[in-house]
Amino acid sequence: MSVSSDRIIEPADALVGEVELPADKSIAHRSAMFAAVADGTSRIVGFPNAADPQSTLSCVKALGVRVEEAEDAVVVHGEGLHGLRAPDGILDCGNSGTTMRLLSGMLAGQSFQSTLIGDESLSVRPMGRITSPLGEMGAQIESTDGHAPLVIHGSPERLRPISYRLPVASAQVKSCVLLAGLYADGETSVVESKPSRDHTERMLGLSRLEMGNERIITVKGGTAPKARMWSIPGDFSAAAFMLVAASVLDGSLIRMPRVGLNPTRTGLLDVLRAMGADIQIQNEREVSGEPIGDLVVRSAPLSGIRVDGEIVPNLIDEIPILAVAGALSDGVTEIRDAGELRHKESDRIAAVVAGLRAMGADVEEFEDGLAVTGGKPLNGADIATHHDHRIAMAFAIAALAAKGRSTIRDAAIADVSFPGFYDTLDRIR
């Protein structure tokens, strides 16, 4: 994938049409990994060609799992919990933190050594948050000052079950510990005080116990995932950009069929509606254990809002585009309790603040968030994406609503999660 191209974005009057979203990355990653260690053959319908899930698929193949790619599905011939084989070389996770963190849990329970690397962006993301609990379980993992590359000395005999309380809401850390727990002798539990994405629990059918404000998720060691068919819905995180774009451009109407509506993912829906967005959900149903529906969004005037507390983990990936919505709303939009954004593909708080200021917005930066005052027209600008797909797409949407043309640097990084993103925008102008 080339990630060196820039993109010029001209303002748009409106966006009208139907958008087929890329498949949900979070579910795609997990379906490939779970299918790899299942007993039997799984069929994954709608597996995305985005770079991140393809990194997971490449790693699975390198671990000796036979994968056949048909026209509409990926067929994975599972090797069972202990059937993975030592890779011939390093495992390249590309830009995907989900690949590196979840795969580390699985590889800690194998009987061989493996090395995980990533691109420049992934190599500066913190991995101590997984090596610490895995170390408590007895895993031996070498890192470079808490960052990739990770050298994992797998040993199923060494792993022991633990009860781990998440210090920050993180579906990746939670899933890493639970996957390592598949290889421990006994029950491994993760305790979370703030809800995070629950795809792993749903897909593995794990026990979940609610106790006051806490939730305890438990996995029993030695239990292999079941081989099955997975049908992957459209990615709500991708839908977020279209929801905001249609809301802020007068005369817009966008329909997005078959979007994943997992309640641990759709916090942005609630926030945008509270801001005044006109968003309807049609044809709600459940597929492969996940709620889905068709989203219809029409333009509507938005008002600023304060976003903090428990809802933040449920919209952490959507905060860059939410900040853009705030800049195009009336009043002040303040986002707090989002310090986790400092540790994503880029420092997303700093990147969003810099981009909004370049476009002429009034924005204040906090350690854990930002406040942007809307009501002031945005101007076209030269935007640095910091090799971050969500920054690139968020400011492409801002550019549609700005006065004058904008240049999105390193724009092709959007292919990490939304291949064809710019072509989609051009088609529905």
Stockholm file with secondary structure:
# STOCKHOLM 1.0

chainA/1-429         MSVSSDRIIEPADALVGEVELPADKSIAHRSAMFAAVADGTSRIVGFPNAADPQSTLSCVKALGVRVEEAEDAVVVHGEGLHGLRAPDGILDCGNSGTTMRLLSGMLAGQSFQSTLIGDESLSVRPMGRITSPLGEMGAQIESTDGHAPLVIHGSPERLRPISYRLPVASAQVKSCVLLAGLYADGETSVVESKPSRDHTERMLGLSRLEMGNERIITVKGGTAPKARMWSIPGDFSAAAFMLVAASVLDGSLIRMPRVGLNPTRTGLLDVLRAMGADIQIQNEREVSGEPIGDLVVRSAPLSGIRVDGEIVPNLIDEIPILAVAGALSDGVTEIRDAGELRHKESDRIAAVVAGLRAMGADVEEFEDGLAVTGGKPLNGADIATHHDHRIAMAFAIAALAAKGRSTIRDAAIADVSFPGFYDTLDRIR
#=GR chainA/1-429 SS CCCCCCEEECCCSCCEEECCCCBCHHHHHHHHHHHHTSEEEEEEETCCCSHHHHHHHHHHHHTTCEEEECSSEEEEEEECTTCCCCCSSCEECTTCHHHHHHHHHHHTTSSSEEEEECCTTGGGSCCHHHHHHHHHTTCEEEEETTEEEEEEECCTTTCCCCEEECSSCCHHHHHHHHHHHTTSSSEEEEEESSCCCCHHHHHHTCEEEEETTEEEEEEETTCCCBCCEEECCBCHHHHHHHHHHHHHSTTCEEEEEEEECCTTTCHHHHHHHHHTCEEEEEEEEEETTEEEEEEEEECCCCBCCEECGGGGGGGGGGHHHHHHHHHTSBSEEEECSCGGGGGSSSCHHHHHHHHHHHTTCEEEEETTEEEEECSSCCBCCEECCTTCHHHHHHHHHHHHTSBSCEEETTGGGGGGTCTTHHHHHHHTC
#=GC SS_cons         CCCCCCEEECCCSCCEEECCCCBCHHHHHHHHHHHHTSEEEEEEETCCCSHHHHHHHHHHHHTTCEEEECSSEEEEEEECTTCCCCCSSCEECTTCHHHHHHHHHHHTTSSSEEEEECCTTGGGSCCHHHHHHHHHTTCEEEEETTEEEEEEECCTTTCCCCEEECSSCCHHHHHHHHHHHTTSSSEEEEEESSCCCCHHHHHHTCEEEEETTEEEEEEETTCCCBCCEEECCBCHHHHHHHHHHHHHSTTCEEEEEEEECCTTTCHHHHHHHHHTCEEEEEEEEEETTEEEEEEEEECCCCBCCEECGGGGGGGGGGHHHHHHHHHTSBSEEEECSCGGGGGSSSCHHHHHHHHHHHTTCEEEEETTEEEEECSSCCBCCEECCTTCHHHHHHHHHHHHTSBSCEEETTGGGGGGTCTTHHHHHHHTC
//
